[in-house]
Amino acid sequence: MRRLRQAMLAGAAVAALLGATVSPAGAAPVSVQTVLTNPRMSCDSGASEVWCWFSWDGGTAPFTIRWTFNGYPWPESNDASALRKHCSGSTFTVSAVVTDVHGHSASAGGTCTCRAGDWR
């Protein structure tokens, strides 16, 4: 038993020098994956322009973000947490989907009215 313990300690020392980790026999590696939660979007409009901001909690970087404006992809804002677009006096829908490195995703969206006048 003493020899086995000495061999395990020696193996751990070699692994530490090589930058590896040692786990008990039969132990599976632990992988922590946090899901994406609480997606939020807010939009503001004025001067015939719309700005929308998208945020969320959790997940594991890197993230991809895909935006749609009135149901059509808006690649100009892909991978950005904000969308900026010229608009003209109508109501429109905006949505965004974020996906993390593990494939977890969350989405948010809403409707906004384009205003030519002051920002609100």
C-alpha positions in Angstrom: 0.0 0.0 0.0 2.9 2.3 0.8 4.5 1.8 -2.6 1.1 2.5 -4.3 0.8 5.8 -2.4 4.4 6.7 -3.2 3.8 6.0 -6.9 0.6 8.1 -6.9 2.5 11.0 -5.3 5.3 10.7 -7.8 2.8 10.6 -10.7 1.1 13.7 -9.3 4.4 15.5 -9.0 5.3 14.7 -12.6 1.9 15.7 -13.8 2.1 19.0 -11.9 5.5 19.7 -13.5 4.0 19.1 -16.9 0.9 21.2 -16.3 -1.6 18.4 -16.3 -4.2 17.6 -13.7 -4.6 14.3 -11.9 -8.0 12.9 -11.0 -9.0 9.9 -9.0 -9.2 6.7 -11.1 -12.5 6.5 -12.9 -13.4 10.1 -12.3 -15.0 11.9 -15.2 -13.8 15.4 -16.1 -16.2 18.1 -14.9 -17.6 20.5 -17.5 -19.5 23.5 -16.2 -21.9 24.9 -18.8 -24.0 27.9 -17.7 -27.2 28.3 -19.7 -28.2 31.7 -21.0 -31.0 33.4 -19.0 -32.9 36.6 -18.7 -32.6 38.0 -22.3 -33.6 41.7 -22.4 -34.1 44.1 -25.2 -34.9 47.8 -25.2 -35.4 50.1 -28.1 -35.5 53.9 -28.5 -36.4 56.0 -31.5 -36.0 59.6 -32.6 -34.7 61.7 -35.5 -35.9 58.9 -37.9 -33.4 56.4 -36.3 -33.8 53.5 -34.0 -31.4 52.0 -31.5 -32.0 48.7 -29.8 -29.9 47.1 -27.0 -29.8 43.4 -26.2 -28.4 41.8 -23.0 -28.5 38.5 -21.2 -27.1 36.7 -18.2 -24.9 33.5 -18.2 -23.5 31.5 -21.0 -19.9 30.9 -22.0 -18.0 33.1 -24.4 -17.5 33.4 -27.3 -21.1 34.5 -28.2 -22.7 35.0 -31.6 -25.6 37.4 -31.9 -28.0 37.5 -34.9 -30.5 40.4 -35.4 -33.7 40.6 -37.4 -35.6 43.8 -38.4 -39.2 43.3 -39.5 -38.4 39.5 -39.8 -35.4 40.0 -42.1 -31.8 39.4 -41.1 -29.9 42.5 -40.2 -26.2 41.3 -40.6 -24.8 44.8 -40.2 -25.4 44.4 -36.4 -24.4 40.7 -36.1 -22.2 39.9 -33.0 -22.9 43.4 -31.6 -25.1 44.0 -28.5 -26.8 47.0 -30.2 -28.6 47.6 -33.5 -28.8 51.1 -35.1 -31.0 51.6 -38.2 -32.6 54.5 -40.1 -36.4 54.2 -40.0 -39.3 56.1 -41.4 -42.5 56.7 -39.4 -43.7 53.1 -39.0 -44.0 50.4 -36.5 -41.4 47.7 -36.7 -40.3 44.5 -34.9 -36.8 43.8 -33.8 -35.4 40.5 -32.4 -32.0 39.1 -31.5 -30.8 35.6 -30.7 -27.5 35.0 -28.7 -25.8 31.6 -28.8 -22.8 30.7 -26.7 -19.9 28.3 -27.4 -21.9 25.3 -26.1 -24.9 26.0 -28.4 -27.1 27.4 -25.6 -29.3 30.2 -26.9 -31.7 32.9 -25.8 -33.8 35.4 -27.6 -35.7 38.6 -27.1 -37.7 41.0 -29.3 -40.2 43.7 -29.4 -42.1 46.3 -31.4 -41.2 49.9 -31.6 -42.6 52.9 -33.5 -40.2 55.0 -35.5 -40.3 58.7 -34.5 -39.1 61.5 -36.7 -39.0 63.9 -33.8 -37.4 63.9 -30.4 -35.9 60.8 -28.8 -38.1 59.1 -26.2 
